[in-house]
Amino acid sequence: MAELVVALDFKDAESALDMARTLAGSAPWMKVGLELFTAEGPMVVRELKGLGYKVFLDLKFFDIPNTVQGAVRSAVRSGADMVNIHALGGERMAKAAMEGCAEGVESGAQPPMVLAVTMLTSMAAGDLPVDNAPAPSEMALDLAVKAKQYGLNGVVCSGLEVQRIKAACSNDFVCLTPGIRPADSEAGDQRRVVTPAQAVRSGSDFLVVGRPITQAVSPKDAALAIMLEMEQAG
């Protein structure tokens, strides 16, 4: 069954943790991204863990292998249950990330998932600053296959690409899907979007939803409605 991840895209820990408390008993996962982590650091991950959530630390590491290894190690030690890197970093960076993950895990503990970002769901055809660039769906598939070869646990990809990625990489290769928009929601800055039901039917394992939940009149009701749609589509 696919799981819901709520994106806590807030400027400070107080706002993020207030939302997390509001959502208690609904979604099992919270996502901490660049803005919140840059403002508050690892503390916010630990606070969310203390509230009983699993945490996806969405920092999209992309640097030299040694730096990424250390960054992933620190992310794991902060308590994150899932971290991500950019697939474009290549094999050496990906393997360094997995080494950092192993180094950060406490003895006997379950290692976090390390996922590779393929193509941002805010990007569409023509957005890549490269002449004759492949279509986003083709690039995402190619990068996913390579991520599987590198030993990563899965990828971040649009729901439009999940079926082909699963077919090429196996059903147990994790696909986390952002760009989720309920049918009555605006796309905002997202481009390659799908509904929760479409993502589940395509085979997504995790659905990341932010503004349609956190900016709703009743965030908890919005989260529960999305989870019901996911359950009915499963």
Backbone as CSV, one residue per row, in Angstrom:
resi,resn,N_x,N_y,N_z,CA_x,CA_y,CA_z,C_x,C_y,C_z
1,MET,0.841,-1.192,0.000,0.000,0.000,0.000,0.878,1.244,0.000
2,ALA,0.583,2.172,-0.879,1.346,3.414,-0.944,1.149,4.223,0.341
3,GLU,2.172,5.006,0.692,2.132,5.808,1.907,2.191,7.290,1.562
4,LEU,1.528,8.095,2.384,1.478,9.533,2.175,2.595,10.227,2.947
5,VAL,3.283,11.145,2.265,4.328,11.968,2.867,3.885,13.426,2.756
6,VAL,3.754,14.108,3.869,3.336,15.510,3.844,4.567,16.403,3.821
7,ALA,4.637,17.282,2.836,5.764,18.197,2.699,5.575,19.398,3.621
8,LEU,6.455,19.511,4.605,6.407,20.633,5.548,7.264,21.769,5.000
9,ASP,6.759,22.429,3.991,7.506,23.515,3.347,7.226,24.830,4.071
10,PHE,7.809,24.927,5.269,7.621,26.104,6.106,8.959,26.802,6.348
11,LYS,8.877,28.051,6.812,10.080,28.857,7.007,10.766,28.592,8.342
12,ASP,10.026,28.010,9.289,10.609,27.817,10.619,10.027,26.573,11.274
13,ALA,10.714,26.108,12.313,10.324,24.881,12.993,8.982,25.025,13.695
14,GLU,8.719,26.192,14.276,7.460,26.380,15.004,6.263,26.122,14.099
15,SER,6.271,26.702,12.888,5.164,26.506,11.951,5.081,25.055,11.498
16,ALA,6.237,24.461,11.214,6.258,23.076,10.741,5.765,22.108,11.807
17,LEU,6.222,22.296,13.022,5.827,21.389,14.093,4.366,21.584,14.481
18,ASP,3.867,22.805,14.395,2.434,23.031,14.620,1.605,22.248,13.608
19,MET,2.034,22.271,12.343,1.323,21.519,11.317,1.425,20.025,11.583
20,ALA,2.599,19.561,11.975,2.769,18.140,12.271,1.845,17.701,13.401
21,ARG,1.697,18.536,14.408,0.781,18.202,15.513,-0.666,18.209,15.033
22,THR,-1.002,19.145,14.164,-2.351,19.202,13.599,-2.687,17.933,12.839
23,LEU,-1.678,17.360,12.173,-1.879,16.190,11.330,-1.741,14.867,12.088
24,ALA,-1.557,14.927,13.384,-1.380,13.701,14.178,-2.526,12.727,13.922
25,GLY,-2.155,11.483,13.662,-3.149,10.451,13.411,-3.570,10.326,11.971
26,SER,-2.970,11.127,11.085,-3.300,11.013,9.660,-2.105,10.432,8.916
27,ALA,-1.301,11.259,8.278,-0.187,10.772,7.464,0.951,10.229,8.328
28,PRO,1.605,9.147,7.882,2.695,8.572,8.676,4.050,9.238,8.472
29,TRP,4.215,9.979,7.368,5.507,10.562,7.006,5.418,12.081,6.905
30,MET,6.522,12.746,7.275,6.696,14.168,7.041,7.962,14.381,6.212
31,LYS,7.929,15.379,5.355,9.093,15.716,4.540,9.686,17.044,5.005
32,VAL,10.991,17.041,5.243,11.733,18.254,5.569,12.592,18.604,4.362
33,GLY,12.368,19.789,3.800,13.089,20.199,2.607,14.133,21.249,2.887
34,LEU,14.629,21.843,1.816,15.768,22.757,1.909,15.483,23.991,2.763
35,GLU,14.334,24.631,2.566,14.069,25.868,3.291,14.021,25.632,4.798
36,LEU,13.253,24.635,5.213,13.101,24.357,6.638,14.403,23.866,7.251
37,PHE,15.108,22.970,6.558,16.343,22.429,7.114,17.424,23.505,7.210
38,THR,17.492,24.379,6.222,18.480,25.450,6.258,18.210,26.407,7.422
39,ALA,16.940,26.611,7.720,16.578,27.510,8.824,16.802,26.880,10.189
40,GLU,16.527,25.581,10.313,16.479,24.974,11.641,17.469,23.841,11.877
41,GLY,17.981,23.238,10.807,18.960,22.174,10.969,18.369,20.853,11.448
42,PRO,19.229,19.918,11.895,18.794,18.567,12.268,17.769,18.524,13.389
43,MET,17.690,19.592,14.191,16.755,19.610,15.310,15.332,19.309,14.869
44,VAL,14.929,19.842,13.719,13.545,19.663,13.301,13.264,18.199,12.938
45,VAL,14.271,17.504,12.432,14.109,16.071,12.162,13.881,15.325,13.471
46,ARG,14.683,15.635,14.465,14.562,14.959,15.759,13.212,15.252,16.417
47,GLU,12.740,16.488,16.283,11.447,16.839,16.864,10.316,16.052,16.202
48,LEU,10.374,15.919,14.890,9.347,15.157,14.176,9.396,13.685,14.551
49,LYS,10.590,13.159,14.718,10.714,11.770,15.168,10.098,11.607,16.553
50,GLY,10.310,12.614,17.394,9.732,12.576,18.729,8.215,12.596,18.724
51,LEU,7.628,13.151,17.678,6.169,13.158,17.534,5.645,11.861,16.928
52,GLY,6.549,10.952,16.587,6.142,9.643,16.082,6.115,9.503,14.575
53,TYR,6.628,10.497,13.856,6.622,10.443,12.399,7.895,9.808,11.853
54,LYS,7.769,9.242,10.665,8.937,8.927,9.857,9.271,10.178,9.041
55,VAL,10.567,10.378,8.775,10.985,11.633,8.153,11.764,11.376,6.861
56,PHE,11.294,12.029,5.809,12.006,12.075,4.537,12.772,13.387,4.501
57,LEU,14.104,13.305,4.527,14.951,14.497,4.469,15.304,14.754,3.009
58,ASP,14.639,15.746,2.452,14.679,16.014,1.013,15.675,17.142,0.717
59,LEU,16.964,16.800,0.683,18.005,17.811,0.454,18.705,17.645,-0.897
60,LYS,18.408,16.568,-1.606,18.889,16.375,-2.980,20.392,16.619,-3.117
61,PHE,21.174,15.858,-2.387,22.626,16.051,-2.399,23.211,15.846,-3.795
62,PHE,24.105,16.748,-4.172,24.761,16.679,-5.483,26.103,17.390,-5.347
63,ASP,27.168,16.614,-5.129,28.491,17.203,-4.886,29.534,16.120,-5.142
64,ILE,30.785,16.410,-4.823,31.818,15.401,-5.003,31.521,14.223,-4.074
65,PRO,31.959,13.012,-4.445,31.594,11.828,-3.662,31.900,11.938,-2.170
66,ASN,33.062,12.456,-1.805,33.426,12.527,-0.391,32.461,13.423,0.388
67,THR,32.076,14.542,-0.206,31.145,15.457,0.458,29.769,14.829,0.616
68,VAL,29.298,14.147,-0.412,27.987,13.490,-0.342,28.012,12.356,0.672
69,GLN,29.091,11.632,0.734,29.199,10.559,1.724,29.025,11.115,3.137
70,GLY,29.727,12.200,3.432,29.607,12.798,4.757,28.239,13.392,5.023
71,ALA,27.647,13.995,3.992,26.325,14.607,4.156,25.268,13.546,4.444
72,VAL,25.322,12.441,3.708,24.358,11.361,3.945,24.585,10.757,5.326
73,ARG,25.818,10.564,5.712,26.121,10.034,7.050,25.497,10.930,8.131
74,SER,25.666,12.242,7.991,25.093,13.172,8.968,23.570,13.155,8.931
75,ALA,22.993,13.042,7.728,21.541,12.987,7.598,20.973,11.764,8.314
76,VAL,21.648,10.638,8.153,21.193,9.407,8.799,21.297,9.543,10.318
77,ARG,22.375,10.132,10.785,22.550,10.304,12.234,21.540,11.264,12.836
78,SER,20.965,12.134,12.010,19.935,13.050,12.507,18.624,12.325,12.781
79,GLY,18.484,11.116,12.246,17.270,10.328,12.444,16.412,10.166,11.214
80,ALA,16.847,10.677,10.071,16.055,10.571,8.842,15.836,9.115,8.446
81,ASP,14.640,8.832,7.983,14.295,7.480,7.525,14.455,7.327,6.017
82,MET,14.596,8.457,5.326,14.753,8.454,3.879,15.514,9.721,3.495
83,VAL,16.506,9.573,2.610,17.259,10.726,2.109,17.366,10.599,0.599
84,ASN,17.785,11.684,-0.055,17.916,11.594,-1.509,19.144,12.336,-2.020
85,ILE,19.578,11.896,-3.184,20.693,12.498,-3.902,20.234,12.713,-5.344
86,HIS,21.015,13.442,-6.125,20.695,13.595,-7.541,21.314,12.440,-8.334
87,ALA,20.522,11.819,-9.179,21.013,10.726,-10.015,22.117,11.192,-10.953
88,LEU,22.090,12.457,-11.331,23.106,12.987,-12.254,24.505,12.993,-11.645
89,GLY,24.613,12.754,-10.354,25.928,12.692,-9.724,26.745,11.492,-10.145
90,GLY,26.106,10.502,-10.736,26.833,9.359,-11.262,27.131,8.265,-10.258
91,GLU,27.819,7.243,-10.742,28.034,6.029,-9.956,28.893,6.259,-8.720
92,ARG,29.984,6.963,-8.844,30.866,7.148,-7.689,30.166,7.917,-6.575
93,MET,29.398,8.937,-6.943,28.675,9.690,-5.931,27.591,8.836,-5.281
94,ALA,26.891,8.048,-6.087,25.832,7.192,-5.554,26.395,6.160,-4.582
95,LYS,27.488,5.545,-4.942,28.077,4.538,-4.057,28.636,5.172,-2.794
96,ALA,29.157,6.385,-2.915,29.620,7.099,-1.725,28.442,7.397,-0.794
97,ALA,27.289,7.736,-1.381,26.090,7.989,-0.578,25.688,6.744,0.201
98,MET,25.739,5.587,-0.443,25.388,4.349,0.239,26.389,4.023,1.344
99,GLU,27.658,4.338,1.123,28.656,4.133,2.171,28.382,5.051,3.358
100,GLY,28.032,6.312,3.058,27.696,7.239,4.124,26.485,6.785,4.915
101,CYS,25.514,6.226,4.217,24.318,5.708,4.878,24.692,4.590,5.846
102,ALA,25.514,3.660,5.388,25.937,2.540,6.238,26.718,3.036,7.454
103,GLU,27.528,4.058,7.259,28.333,4.597,8.358,27.470,5.308,9.404
104,GLY,26.346,5.861,8.973,25.508,6.617,9.896,24.518,5.795,10.680
105,VAL,24.308,4.544,10.290,23.301,3.705,10.936,23.842,3.129,12.241
106,GLU,23.031,3.202,13.277,23.410,2.579,14.537,23.373,1.066,14.388
107,SER,24.202,0.395,15.148,24.307,-1.070,15.066,22.951,-1.723,15.289
108,GLY,22.555,-2.569,14.338,21.301,-3.301,14.436,20.086,-2.552,13.960
109,ALA,20.240,-1.267,13.611,19.092,-0.473,13.171,18.816,-0.682,11.692
110,GLN,17.582,-0.373,11.283,17.190,-0.473,9.879,17.790,0.695,9.107
111,PRO,18.544,0.431,8.027,19.112,1.542,7.258,18.027,2.362,6.582
112,PRO,18.187,3.680,6.518,17.239,4.501,5.776,17.287,4.179,4.287
113,MET,16.248,4.571,3.576,16.249,4.456,2.125,17.026,5.617,1.517
114,VAL,17.808,5.320,0.503,18.517,6.352,-0.253,17.958,6.341,-1.669
115,LEU,17.332,7.444,-2.053,16.700,7.549,-3.362,17.453,8.530,-4.243
116,ALA,17.312,8.358,-5.549,17.936,9.261,-6.518,16.865,10.099,-7.202
117,VAL,17.065,11.399,-7.234,16.169,12.292,-7.958,16.446,12.151,-9.451
118,THR,15.430,11.879,-10.229,15.598,11.760,-11.684,15.378,13.128,-12.322
119,MET,14.143,13.463,-12.616,13.780,14.780,-13.159,12.785,15.441,-12.218
120,LEU,13.029,16.687,-11.845,12.099,17.398,-10.984,10.726,17.475,-11.655
121,THR,9.671,17.306,-10.854,8.329,17.350,-11.422,7.908,18.769,-11.800
122,SER,8.726,19.751,-11.448,8.465,21.126,-11.889,9.017,21.389,-13.288
123,MET,9.736,20.403,-13.840,10.354,20.570,-15.153,9.563,19.826,-16.221
124,ALA,9.493,20.433,-17.384,8.818,19.827,-18.533,9.751,19.888,-19.734
125,ALA,9.292,19.379,-20.859,10.100,19.397,-22.082,10.527,20.831,-22.398
126,GLY,11.783,20.998,-22.700,12.308,22.314,-23.018,12.944,23.033,-21.846
127,ASP,12.762,22.529,-20.632,13.331,23.198,-19.461,14.803,22.880,-19.236
128,LEU,15.260,21.744,-19.721,16.676,21.405,-19.556,17.533,22.343,-20.405
129,PRO,18.577,22.934,-19.818,19.416,23.877,-20.567,20.455,23.171,-21.437
130,VAL,19.975,22.207,-22.222,20.842,21.400,-23.075,20.182,21.275,-24.447
131,ASP,20.941,21.509,-25.493,20.392,21.345,-26.839,20.065,19.888,-27.107
132,ASN,18.933,19.648,-27.752,18.512,18.291,-28.132,18.388,17.374,-26.916
133,ALA,17.957,17.912,-25.805,17.789,17.107,-24.588,16.683,16.082,-24.777
134,PRO,16.804,14.911,-24.153,15.729,13.917,-24.243,14.486,14.396,-23.515
135,ALA,13.369,13.786,-23.823,12.126,14.091,-23.119,12.287,13.737,-21.644
136,PRO,11.627,14.473,-20.747,11.755,14.181,-19.319,11.478,12.729,-18.966
137,SER,10.480,12.133,-19.601,10.148,10.744,-19.291,11.274,9.796,-19.672
138,GLU,11.933,10.063,-20.795,13.044,9.201,-21.230,14.251,9.381,-20.324
139,MET,14.528,10.619,-19.946,15.659,10.868,-19.072,15.429,10.259,-17.694
140,ALA,14.207,10.379,-17.187,13.890,9.797,-15.886,14.072,8.286,-15.899
141,LEU,13.627,7.643,-16.965,13.772,6.190,-17.065,15.237,5.791,-17.110
142,ASP,16.025,6.476,-17.909,17.446,6.156,-18.029,18.160,6.332,-16.688
143,LEU,17.867,7.425,-16.003,18.508,7.677,-14.712,18.056,6.670,-13.656
144,ALA,16.805,6.238,-13.723,16.314,5.232,-12.775,17.028,3.899,-12.963
145,VAL,17.192,3.493,-14.199,17.903,2.239,-14.480,19.328,2.305,-13.937
146,LYS,19.979,3.435,-14.122,21.341,3.597,-13.610,21.361,3.602,-12.081
147,ALA,20.378,4.254,-11.463,20.302,4.271,-9.999,20.162,2.854,-9.448
148,LYS,19.380,2.037,-10.122,19.243,0.639,-9.727,20.587,-0.076,-9.837
149,GLN,21.298,0.154,-10.910,22.612,-0.462,-11.103,23.612,-0.010,-10.045
150,TYR,23.469,1.225,-9.577,24.388,1.773,-8.579,24.113,1.267,-7.171
151,GLY,22.995,0.576,-6.980,22.682,0.016,-5.677,21.788,0.876,-4.798
152,LEU,21.182,1.918,-5.369,20.273,2.748,-4.592,18.935,2.042,-4.392
153,ASN,18.164,2.523,-3.417,16.912,1.854,-3.069,15.750,2.224,-3.970
154,GLY,15.864,3.332,-4.682,14.774,3.756,-5.539,15.017,5.149,-6.082
155,VAL,13.943,5.745,-6.600,14.063,7.058,-7.233,12.897,7.963,-6.855
156,VAL,13.123,9.241,-7.072,12.074,10.247,-7.023,11.700,10.544,-8.467
157,CYS,10.429,10.374,-8.796,10.008,10.544,-10.190,8.546,10.932,-10.252
158,SER,8.134,11.439,-11.386,6.726,11.748,-11.607,5.910,10.460,-11.685
159,GLY,4.638,10.574,-11.305,3.748,9.429,-11.452,3.558,9.017,-12.899
160,LEU,3.863,9.917,-13.829,3.760,9.602,-15.251,4.823,8.606,-15.694
161,GLU,5.849,8.428,-14.882,6.997,7.594,-15.275,7.111,6.298,-14.481
162,VAL,6.280,6.133,-13.469,6.443,5.021,-12.542,6.307,3.665,-13.219
163,GLN,5.297,3.492,-14.054,5.061,2.166,-14.649,6.270,1.674,-15.436
164,ARG,6.846,2.531,-16.245,7.996,2.122,-17.052,9.222,1.877,-16.167
165,ILE,9.371,2.671,-15.121,10.507,2.476,-14.220,10.376,1.155,-13.470
166,LYS,9.188,0.856,-12.984,8.971,-0.416,-12.295,9.221,-1.599,-13.232
167,ALA,8.759,-1.470,-14.470,8.948,-2.545,-15.440,10.426,-2.786,-15.722
168,ALA,11.209,-1.701,-15.730,12.626,-1.817,-16.053,13.477,-2.190,-14.842
169,CYS,13.023,-1.822,-13.640,13.877,-1.946,-12.453,13.363,-2.931,-11.408
170,SER,12.162,-3.416,-11.517,11.492,-4.362,-10.614,10.516,-3.636,-9.708
171,ASN,9.517,-4.368,-9.242,8.461,-3.790,-8.419,8.944,-3.363,-7.044
172,ASP,10.038,-3.971,-6.559,10.521,-3.599,-5.237,11.477,-2.407,-5.268
173,PHE,11.718,-1.856,-6.438,12.511,-0.637,-6.568,11.585,0.535,-6.249
174,VAL,11.894,1.266,-5.197,10.981,2.277,-4.650,10.809,3.458,-5.601
175,CYS,9.570,3.870,-5.787,9.269,5.091,-6.545,8.509,6.044,-5.632
176,LEU,9.128,7.176,-5.344,8.503,8.235,-4.560,8.069,9.329,-5.517
177,THR,6.814,9.732,-5.410,6.239,10.635,-6.406,5.793,11.960,-5.793
178,PRO,6.492,13.048,-6.121,5.979,14.382,-5.810,5.070,14.850,-6.950
179,GLY,4.699,16.121,-6.939,3.827,16.617,-8.000,2.450,15.991,-7.949
180,ILE,1.991,15.669,-6.726,0.663,15.088,-6.548,-0.340,16.218,-6.346
181,ARG,-1.373,16.209,-7.134,-2.409,17.229,-7.018,-3.787,16.571,-7.112
182,PRO,-4.608,16.691,-6.050,-6.000,16.223,-6.166,-6.688,16.900,-7.349
183,ALA,-7.724,16.294,-7.846,-8.367,16.769,-9.070,-8.847,18.213,-8.976
184,ASP,-9.181,18.677,-7.770,-9.706,20.032,-7.621,-8.634,21.044,-7.197
185,SER,-7.350,20.659,-7.274,-6.268,21.544,-6.845,-5.555,22.166,-8.031
186,GLU,-4.989,23.350,-7.811,-4.168,23.993,-8.833,-2.780,23.352,-8.860
187,ALA,-2.172,23.319,-10.052,-0.853,22.708,-10.192,0.244,23.557,-9.569
188,GLY,0.043,24.871,-9.489,1.090,25.742,-8.954,2.317,25.701,-9.837
189,ASP,3.508,25.539,-9.229,4.739,25.511,-10.011,5.094,24.116,-10.504
190,GLN,4.231,23.148,-10.257,4.462,21.797,-10.743,3.995,21.671,-12.191
191,ARG,4.674,20.797,-12.937,4.348,20.648,-14.362,3.855,19.228,-14.684
192,ARG,4.592,18.222,-14.248,4.247,16.834,-14.567,3.502,16.244,-13.368
193,VAL,2.206,16.541,-13.303,1.424,16.200,-12.118,0.477,15.033,-12.384
194,VAL,0.092,14.360,-11.298,-0.925,13.308,-11.343,-1.766,13.428,-10.081
195,THR,-2.936,12.822,-10.085,-3.772,12.775,-8.893,-3.274,11.663,-7.976
196,PRO,-3.691,11.658,-6.711,-3.301,10.550,-5.829,-3.702,9.191,-6.386
197,ALA,-4.902,9.088,-6.914,-5.359,7.804,-7.453,-4.506,7.362,-8.634
198,GLN,-4.171,8.291,-9.524,-3.331,7.951,-10.675,-1.963,7.464,-10.233
199,ALA,-1.391,8.112,-9.228,-0.071,7.708,-8.743,-0.108,6.304,-8.165
200,VAL,-1.119,6.016,-7.369,-1.233,4.682,-6.764,-1.421,3.622,-7.838
201,ARG,-2.286,3.887,-8.797,-2.537,2.906,-9.860,-1.296,2.682,-10.722
202,SER,-0.455,3.689,-10.810,0.780,3.545,-11.581,1.831,2.736,-10.839
203,GLY,1.661,2.601,-9.520,2.603,1.813,-8.734,3.493,2.605,-7.800
204,SER,3.224,3.899,-7.604,4.036,4.709,-6.690,3.962,4.141,-5.277
205,ASP,5.099,4.140,-4.598,5.169,3.620,-3.232,4.947,4.709,-2.189
206,PHE,5.363,5.918,-2.517,5.197,7.062,-1.623,4.694,8.246,-2.434
207,LEU,3.712,8.966,-1.888,3.172,10.154,-2.538,3.478,11.362,-1.666
208,VAL,4.145,12.355,-2.226,4.476,13.574,-1.490,3.457,14.658,-1.839
209,VAL,2.795,15.175,-0.827,1.789,16.223,-1.012,2.077,17.339,-0.014
210,GLY,2.124,18.567,-0.517,2.376,19.699,0.357,1.202,20.640,0.468
211,ARG,1.161,21.656,-0.410,0.177,22.728,-0.303,-1.282,22.273,-0.307
212,PRO,-1.683,21.254,-1.098,-3.089,20.841,-1.032,-3.519,20.388,0.364
213,ILE,-2.539,20.001,1.203,-2.839,19.641,2.587,-2.566,20.809,3.525
214,THR,-1.362,21.334,3.482,-0.950,22.322,4.490,-1.645,23.668,4.342
215,GLN,-2.167,23.968,3.145,-2.890,25.221,2.952,-4.405,25.027,2.911
216,ALA,-4.852,23.831,3.237,-6.295,23.558,3.265,-6.930,24.185,4.506
217,VAL,-8.233,24.411,4.452,-8.955,24.937,5.608,-8.797,23.986,6.793
218,SER,-8.891,22.693,6.526,-8.659,21.665,7.542,-7.586,20.719,7.009
219,PRO,-6.323,20.945,7.353,-5.249,20.093,6.832,-5.446,18.608,7.134
220,LYS,-5.913,18.303,8.331,-6.087,16.890,8.673,-7.161,16.245,7.809
221,ASP,-8.268,16.934,7.601,-9.322,16.391,6.739,-8.807,16.219,5.311
222,ALA,-8.005,17.175,4.839,-7.443,17.070,3.490,-6.523,15.867,3.378
223,ALA,-5.689,15.650,4.400,-4.789,14.495,4.396,-5.572,13.191,4.420
224,LEU,-6.596,13.126,5.261,-7.393,11.906,5.349,-8.148,11.633,4.052
225,ALA,-8.597,12.690,3.375,-9.292,12.513,2.096,-8.344,11.957,1.045
226,ILE,-7.113,12.437,1.028,-6.126,11.921,0.079,-5.787,10.477,0.394
227,MET,-5.648,10.165,1.665,-5.357,8.773,2.041,-6.503,7.845,1.675
228,LEU,-7.732,8.317,1.795,-8.883,7.510,1.383,-8.860,7.278,-0.122
229,GLU,-8.543,8.325,-0.888,-8.441,8.166,-2.335,-7.342,7.152,-2.693
230,MET,-6.236,7.218,-1.976,-5.134,6.270,-2.205,-5.577,4.839,-1.910
231,GLU,-6.284,4.674,-0.787,-6.740,3.348,-0.390,-7.721,2.771,-1.411
232,GLN,-8.624,3.594,-1.865,-9.617,3.120,-2.832,-9.012,2.792,-4.176
233,ALA,-7.886,3.451,-4.504,-7.221,3.191,-5.787,-6.300,1.990,-5.729
234,GLY,-5.955,1.556,-4.521,-4.972,0.485,-4.353,-5.522,-0.892,-4.684
